[in-house]
């Protein structure tokens, strides 16, 4: 989940001024994060690809934006594994990155 105060740098400044270290990040998977790891990016992809008229310009925008999103997701997931450790690794094994299709478990194979 997004903490907007941290996203805009306000939380870091607040902890600096009160002289306390920032609390270590916690991993949670709530709401849409239980079915897809990156629901915001999925929404963006749906918005740019599902259009009534796909012009050449819109196609180029959609393709470029999709490439940009997947490069960003690769880098973000690398950072999340480094920050959150085994908890995030287990989450990656359990939940798909973009497509909300349930993963097959060992018992189902």
Secondary structure, DSSP 8 states (H G I E B T S, - for coil): ---HHHHTTHHHHHHHHHT-----------GGGGT-S-HHHHHHHHHHH--S---HHHHHHHHHHHHHHHHHHHHHHHHHHHHHTHHHHHHHHHS-SSS------GGG-
